[in-house]
């Protein structure tokens, strides 16, 4: 590690974030829908194997790609843009938090 650098501030930051951010419960409706979807996909793959159609990977991949292509490029652009802005805001927030902690420690 280069001289003058320490992981301690980052470990402190990680500890503070872990104490601040609490896990959220998943809605039962989402969990049920996810379970049903996974079970249905597993059954389709088993049926494809039983019929000698392979493992169903190719069909699954094609269905996923079809769904992705249905979404318009503009909508994907907005989603990706929003994700980028959210990531940047998160990084700025972490930087501000680290700066404030650094200033408080220097002042003490």
N, C-alpha and C positions, 0 to 999 in steps of 0.2 A: 504494500500500500504506500502511495506517495507520502512523503513527510508532511506533517501538518493536517492530514485528513484523518477523521475518526468516524466510525460507524455509530458511535453512541448517540449523537443527535437523531439519526434516522431510526435507531432502535427505540428511543424515547418517543419519537413521533408515531411509530407503528403501535407502541403500547397505548398512547393517548387515543389514537384512532380506533383501536380495538375496544377501548373502554367507552368511547363515545358512540360508535356505530353499533346498533343492536340488530340482530337478525330479525327478519320479518317472516311472519307466518305466510305460507302459501295458501291461497284460497282453496277450499275443498273442491269447488267446481273445476278449477284449473287442474288440480291433482287428478280428479276423476277423468277429465277429458284426456289428459296425457296418458293415463293408464289404459283407457280404452283404445286410444290410437296406437300405443305400443303393442298391445295384445293383438289388435287387428293386423298390424304390420307383420308381427311374428307368425300369425296364422297364414297370411298370404305367402310368406317365404317358405313355410313348411309345405304348403300345398304346391308351390312351384317346384320344390325339391322332389316331392312325391311323384309329380308328373314328369320328372326328368327335364325340367326347364332350367336347370342350374340352381343356384342358390338364391335367386331373386334379386341379387345386387343390381344387375343391369336395369331391371324394371323399376326398382326403387329409385335408382339414380335418375332415370328418365322422368319419373313422376316429379321428383324434386326439382329437376331442371325446368320441366314444364311449368311448375308453379312459380318458379323464379322469373321465367320469361313473361308470365302473365302480368307481373307487376311492371308498371311503366318505368322508363328510365328516369323520368322526372321525379317520380315518387321515391325511387331509390336514391336519387341525388339529394333530395330533401332529408331523407333519413340519414344518409352518410354525412351530410353537412351538419345536421343536428348532433350526431354522435361526435363529430370532430369538435364542434363548439363545446359540447359537454365535457369532453376530455380536456380541452384547453382550460376551461373554467376550473376543472378539478385540479389540474396542475398548478394553476395560479393560486388557488386556495391553499394547496399544500405549501407552495412557496411562501405565501404570506404567513401561514402558521409557523413555518420554520423560522422566518425572519423575526416574528414577534417573540418566539421562544428564545431566539438568540439574543435579541435586545434585552429581554427581561433578565437573562442570565448575566449579561455584561453589566447591567445596572445594579444587580444584587451584590 
